Amino acid sequence: MIQFTLKCANDHHFDSWFQSGTAFDKLHASGMVSCSVCGTTQVNKAIMAPRVSTAEKAATPTAKPKLNEPANPTEQALAELKKYVEKNSDYVGTNFATEARAIHTGDAPQRPIWGETRGDEAKKLIEDGVPVAPLPFTPTRKSN
């Protein structure tokens, strides 16, 4: 495995792992390497410093990044959006389609909600003029 720092045509920098340098070249040539921020396939390797391990450096413990913390500004923005939605709206779980339709028709009180629904149910809501939008995160599962 090899990690490359990549840069897209829109100047976004990100890291990605590949099986080998040859594997990267094949995926890049077939247009299968895309920017993790904007999605463009105009991606190239960025200039990288080699990782060299020395005995002195290996003996010094380093702080490892926490996996549950945002790694970049995009992840930070998504975390803030999730926190805002969870704080300022009601989670209705899998009853989202039913509740959204009831609010739209006036059968339930007007309020911000969020929840889960199947793709076909979401499509039907949109076709019927119910204002809904997908959220770029999954709900936090709460246990008792």
N, C-alpha and C positions, 0 to 999 in steps of 0.2 A: 504494500500500500504506500501511496505517496500523496502528500498534501501539497496543493498548489494554491497560491494566492492569485486570484483572477480579477480582471478589471473589464467592465463592459464599456460600450461606446458612450454610455451616459455617465461615465466616471464613477460608477459604483464599484467598490472593492469588497471582495468576499473570499472565503476559503472553501475549498472542496477537496474531498479525498477521491483518489482514483486507484484502480488496481495497479497501474503502471503508467509511465510516461507515454508508452505506445497506446494504451487504452484511452488516455486523454485525447491523443491525436486522432484516433478513430472516431470517438464520440464527437469531437469538435468538428471534424470533416463532415459528419453526417447531420450536423445541426442539432445535436442532442444535448449540448452544453448551453445552459441559459442562465441569465443573471438572476440571483435569488431575490433581488429587490424589484426590478422592473420587468423581468421576463425576456428581455431581448436575447437573441442568439449571437449577437455581435460581441463575442467574449474572447479575450486573449489572456495569456499568462502575464501577470504583473511582475515587476522586478522584485525578487525575494532575496533575503539574506539566508545563507545556508545555516542549518541548525547544527552546531558543533558542540558536542558534550565534552567537558573536561572533568577530570577527577575532582577538582576544587568545586566546580559548579554542581556536580552531582552530589557532593557531600552536604551542600547547603539546601535545607528544605525550602521549597517555594510554595507560595499560596496558590492553590488550585482554584480556578473560577467555579463558582457555585452554579450548578446546572439549572436551578430553579429561579435564577435571576436573568433579566434580559441581557442579551449579549451585544446588542447594537441598538441604534436609535429607532429602527423599525419595530423591533421587539418591545422596546420601552413604550412606544406610542400605543401598540396593541395592548400592553398590560394596563396602561392608563385608561384606554377605552373600555376594557373589560371591567375594571374597577368602577368606572363611572356608571356603566350600564347596570351592574349589579347593585350599586348603591341607590340609583335613581329610578329604578323600574321594578315591576313585580315579575318574578320568575314563575311562569305558569306550567313549566315542564312540557310534557307531551300533549297537553291540552291547548297548545299554542294556536293551532288553526281554528278550533272551535271558539276560543276566547277572542281572537282577533276579529273573527267574523261577527261575533256578538257585539263587540265594541263598535264595529263599523256600522251595524244596523241599528244601534241604539238600545239593544237588549241588555247591555252591560255598561257599567259606568266608564266614562272616558278616562283612560290612564295609560301610561307607558308600560308595555309588557315586553317580555322576551321569553323564549322557550325553544322547544324542539318540534319539528314536524318533518314529514316525509317530503321528498321533492315534488311528487305529484300533488300533494295538498298545497304546498307553497305556490306551485304554478297556478292552481285553481284560484287561490286567493288573489293573485296578481291579475288573472283574467277577469275576475269579478270586481276589480277596482279597489280592493283592500290594500292600503299602503303598507307594504312589508319590505324588509330588506334582510339579506343574510348577514350574519355577524361573522367576523374572521376569527372566532375562537369557540371552544366548546365550553359548556357549563362546568363549574367547579362542583364536583360531587361531594355532597356533605353527608357524613355518616353520624349516627347518633352515638 
